[in-house]
Amino acid sequence: MRSFSYILGLLAILLVIWFVYSSGSQTTVPTNETSDMTGDGSIEMADLAAVGDFTGSGTAYRGFNETGFNHSVDAQLDAPEEGKFYEGWLVYQDLELEFFSTGKLELGEDDNYHLTYQQDEDASDYPKVVITLETEADGLDGNPEAHVLEGSF
């Protein structure tokens, strides 16, 4: 059953990537070479598990190739309460905690939440993925709120 959810997740990612690539967006994964996100023919995946009293699960993907660093998330989450939204983050912790937002998760037609993110620089040294529940009034303010899902590559 778990492999079936991976296959569904990968198919959803491929569909999102195809849609983004065909629309010409520059802020999401712009590659039609989805089987080669890392340049060596592999896509790294991480399972995302619920934190605390939250429920849900998800899968994160990442890779780096000639198009840049590509990252996406597929998450099965309850609808956030009014005035809230889900946001993705990549986290690195050594002597200091470093993190950056990968954007707002959007509800797909499959009733799952999705995020795609692309940047030129490789961010593979940020191994932790966090999904937070944020306050809409604050927007994408760079300050993570309640951790909902977490996982690591």
N, C-alpha and C positions, 0 to 999 in steps of 0.2 A: 504494500500500500504506500509506503514511504517513497519508493522509486516512482510510482505513478504520480505522486504529488510533485516530485522533481521534474518529471517529464512535462506535466501540465505547466509548471512554473517556467521551464525553459521554453516551451511553446509560447507562453504569454510574453516572455521577454523577446523572443524572435518576432512576434507580431508587433510589439511596441517598437522595436528597433526598425522593422520594415516600414512602419507607419512614419516614424520620425525621419528616416532616411529619405523616404519618398516625398515628404513635405519640405525637406531642405532646412530643417531647424538646426541651428548651431549650438544650442544649449543642452542638447541631449545626445545620446549615443548615435553618431552619424555613420555607422559602418554597416555595410552589407556583408562583411566578413565576420559574422557572429561566432563562427567556430574558431576564430583566431584572435580573440580579444587580447591575449597576452603576447602575441607574436610567436609563440611556440606551439600554437594549435590547441591551447587549453583555456578554459574559463574557470576561475576559482569560484567556489560556492561556499556559503556559510549559512548554517541553520540559525534562525532567529527564534528565541524563546521568550515567553511572557515573563515579566518582572513583577514581583510583589503580588498585589491583588488583581492585576490586569490579566486579561485572557487574550489569546491569539497566538499566531505563529507566522513565520515567513521564511523567505530565502533571499539572500543577497548574493550578487554576482559582481565580479570585477575582473579587469584585465587591462593590459597596456600594450598598445601596438602603434603602428604608424599614424593612426588617427588620434592618439593620445590615451589618456586614462579614461576608461569607461566603467561605470558602476550603475547597477540597477537593483531594485528591491521589489519583490512581490510579497504582499502581506495579507493575511486573513485576519481582519480586525473588525470589531463592532464599530458602528458609526459613532463618531465622537459626539459628545453632547453639544448643544447649540453654543456657538461662540468659540469652539475649539477646532483644531486641526492637527494632523500628524505631520511631523517633520523628521527627516533623516539626517544622520550625523556620521562622520568618520572620526575615529578617536585614536590617538597615539599617546601612550603613557610610558615615559622613562623616568627621568628625574623630575620632569614637569609634565602636567597634563596639557595636551594640545588637541584641539578638535576643530572641525569646521562643518558647516551646514551643507548638505547636498540637496536641500530644497524640500518643498512641500509634497507629500504623497497625495495622489489624486485617485478618486474612486473610479474604477474601470467598469465596463459593461458586464464584466464577470463578477461584480460585487466584491472584488478584492481591491486593495490599495496598491498603487504602483508608483515608482519613482525611477527616472533615468537621469543620469548625471554624466557630464563629460568635461574634462579640462585637458589642457596641453601637457601639464607637468604630471609625472608619475606620482601617485599618492599611495603606492603599494605599501609604504611603511606605516600606514594608518590601518592596523589590522582589525580594529573593533568597529562594529556597526551598531548604532543605537537609533531607535525610533522613539520619539518623544511625543507627548500630548501637549500642544501649545495653545496659548490664548490668542485668538484672532486679532483682538484689539492691539496686541503687541507686535503682530506680524512676524516677519523673519528677522528678529532682532539680534540674533547671534547668542542668545542666552537660553540654553536648554532647560526645559521645565521637567515634567514628570516622565521618567523612563518607562516605556511601555514594552518594548522588545529589545533584546540585546543578543549579540552573537559575535564570533570572531572567525576570521579567515585562518 
